[in-house]
Amino acid sequence: MGLVRTIIDRDQGYAESALPQGLRELYDGDLHFPATPAQRPFVIANFVSTLDGVVSYKIKGHAGGATISGFDPADRFIMGLLRASADAVMVGARTVHDVSPKGLWIPEYTYPDAKHLYTEYRVKVLHKPEFPLVVIVSGSGRLELERAIFRTPGVHTVVITTSAGRDELARAGATKLPSVQIKAVDATGGSIAPLVVLPLLYLQFGVRMLLHEGGPTLFGQFLAADAVDELFMTLSPQIAGRKADAIRPALVQGVEFVPDCAPWFQLLSVKQKAEHLYLRYRRTESRPSGA
Ligand SMILES: NC(=O)c1ccc[n+]([C@@H]2O[C@H](COP(=O)([O-])OP(=O)(O)OC[C@H]3O[C@@H](n4cnc5c(N)ncnc54)[C@H](OP(=O)(O)O)[C@@H]3O)[C@@H](O)[C@H]2O)c1
């Protein structure tokens, strides 16, 4: 039985299915991705948002996406499915800090019931290692190294940082952690450009499909660099509200577009379960007709 019901699917007509049957049933359909662009990974992003666009309550213990979705099983299943599809999952440092210290960016962490289906898909169909590479972007290098993400056998983590961040991580003992790699890159004013991150992951780590899991600050920079190909967005039927001096982030923070160059998207699929909607968009150069 499906975890979601497909209402619209405009990505059809493939000769062969991509997902194994068990995942196709839970997702109520298939999931294909286009070929990788030249010299960089294909970038998909995944967020859950309230109806008013808030992605985090920014309250200790309730800052993560699970509070936004109301611990919605279908949202968590789709998150796991996208992780299972990706070579690497990338997050910004504040997203790492705002979730549980046990947090892991691997498929079954969000939806353990599909663990075997995710593994079968990754290993037997996609011929990828059991877990995706975890990529953390941190200019400062100030990361809590006691977290499970740095200490779980089989989970490989790369921290993309500045030279100052590399020194900070070395002082904190990160170079002694066997599953952690540190990559210091050029960063003007402490900010690492998405167009530096992507070729690094492509060339040095063989990443062809990158899942961007936020947060809104890192996501905004990738959008501004035209480095997001698809957006999977769960719309959760609650309203969080924001004060004028908002600390609750919306989908994008720290970047704003003018109408002439705001990114537009084409709707690829709509799925539904009870009051939640699961939307898939692909970046498009042209505005929809009538816009
Ligand atoms: N609802 C959802 O789907 C969802 C998804 C993801 C996250 N979230 C929530 O969003 C919140 C975090 O989002 P956020 O926007 O505050 O932070 P974020 O994007 O996760 O992380 C920002 C941090 O990442 C590093 N960073 C980002 N861009 C960088 C660049 N270009 N160069 C160098 N370092 C860079 C910096 O780390 P340093 O400070 O170490 O330099 C920066 O402080 C959390 O509460 C999280 O739970 C929600």
The ligand as a MOL file (V3000), in Angstrom:
LIG
                    3D

  0  0  0     0  0            999 V3000
M  V30 BEGIN CTAB
M  V30 COUNTS 48 52 0 0 0
M  V30 BEGIN ATOM
M  V30 1 N 12.3240 22.2480 7.3390 0
M  V30 2 C 13.3470 21.7980 6.6670 0
M  V30 3 O 13.1690 21.0970 5.6720 0
M  V30 4 C 14.7460 22.1490 7.0780 0
M  V30 5 C 15.8110 21.7140 6.3040 0
M  V30 6 C 17.0970 22.0680 6.6990 0
M  V30 7 C 17.2810 22.8350 7.8260 0
M  V30 8 N 16.2200 23.2430 8.5410 0 CHG=1
M  V30 9 C 16.4170 24.0790 9.7220 0
M  V30 10 O 17.0680 25.2660 9.3190 0
M  V30 11 C 17.8720 25.7320 10.3960 0
M  V30 12 C 19.2840 25.9910 9.9320 0
M  V30 13 O 19.2990 26.7930 8.7860 0
M  V30 14 P 20.2510 28.0670 8.6840 0
M  V30 15 O 19.8680 28.7640 7.4430 0
M  V30 16 O 20.1980 28.8030 9.9790 0 CHG=-1
M  V30 17 O 21.6970 27.4570 8.5960 0
M  V30 18 P 22.4290 26.4350 7.5750 0
M  V30 19 O 22.2600 26.8930 6.1700 0
M  V30 20 O 22.0850 25.0500 7.9070 0
M  V30 21 O 23.9200 26.6230 8.0570 0
M  V30 22 C 24.5230 27.8680 7.9950 0
M  V30 23 C 25.9710 27.6600 8.3350 0
M  V30 24 O 26.5720 26.8650 7.3140 0
M  V30 25 C 27.8330 27.3730 6.9830 0
M  V30 26 N 27.7530 27.9580 5.6570 0
M  V30 27 C 26.6490 28.1480 4.8990 0
M  V30 28 N 26.9920 28.6710 3.7240 0
M  V30 29 C 28.3370 28.8100 3.7430 0
M  V30 30 C 29.2950 29.2870 2.8040 0
M  V30 31 N 28.9300 29.7290 1.5980 0
M  V30 32 N 30.5990 29.2890 3.1600 0
M  V30 33 C 30.9800 28.8410 4.3600 0
M  V30 34 N 30.1270 28.3700 5.2920 0
M  V30 35 C 28.8240 28.3540 4.9680 0
M  V30 36 C 28.1640 28.4250 8.0210 0
M  V30 37 O 28.7410 27.6930 9.0780 0
M  V30 38 P 29.8110 28.3100 10.1030 0
M  V30 39 O 28.9940 29.2230 10.9740 0
M  V30 40 O 30.3450 27.1190 10.7970 0
M  V30 41 O 30.8140 29.0440 9.2880 0
M  V30 42 C 26.7750 28.9420 8.3690 0
M  V30 43 O 26.7150 29.5400 9.6530 0
M  V30 44 C 17.8500 24.6460 11.4570 0
M  V30 45 O 16.9710 25.0410 12.4750 0
M  V30 46 C 17.3280 23.4400 10.7180 0
M  V30 47 O 16.6460 22.5340 11.5610 0
M  V30 48 C 14.9550 22.9220 8.2030 0
M  V30 END ATOM
M  V30 BEGIN BOND
M  V30 1 1 1 2
M  V30 2 2 2 3
M  V30 3 1 2 4
M  V30 4 1 4 5
M  V30 5 2 4 48
M  V30 6 2 5 6
M  V30 7 1 6 7
M  V30 8 2 7 8
M  V30 9 1 8 9
M  V30 10 1 8 48
M  V30 11 1 9 10
M  V30 12 1 9 46
M  V30 13 1 10 11
M  V30 14 1 11 12
M  V30 15 1 11 44
M  V30 16 1 12 13
M  V30 17 1 13 14
M  V30 18 2 14 15
M  V30 19 1 14 16
M  V30 20 1 14 17
M  V30 21 1 17 18
M  V30 22 2 18 19
M  V30 23 1 18 20
M  V30 24 1 18 21
M  V30 25 1 21 22
M  V30 26 1 22 23
M  V30 27 1 23 24
M  V30 28 1 23 42
M  V30 29 1 24 25
M  V30 30 1 25 26
M  V30 31 1 25 36
M  V30 32 1 26 27
M  V30 33 1 26 35
M  V30 34 2 27 28
M  V30 35 1 28 29
M  V30 36 1 29 30
M  V30 37 2 29 35
M  V30 38 1 30 31
M  V30 39 2 30 32
M  V30 40 1 32 33
M  V30 41 2 33 34
M  V30 42 1 34 35
M  V30 43 1 36 37
M  V30 44 1 36 42
M  V30 45 1 37 38
M  V30 46 2 38 39
M  V30 47 1 38 40
M  V30 48 1 38 41
M  V30 49 1 42 43
M  V30 50 1 44 45
M  V30 51 1 44 46
M  V30 52 1 46 47
M  V30 END BOND
M  V30 END CTAB
M  END
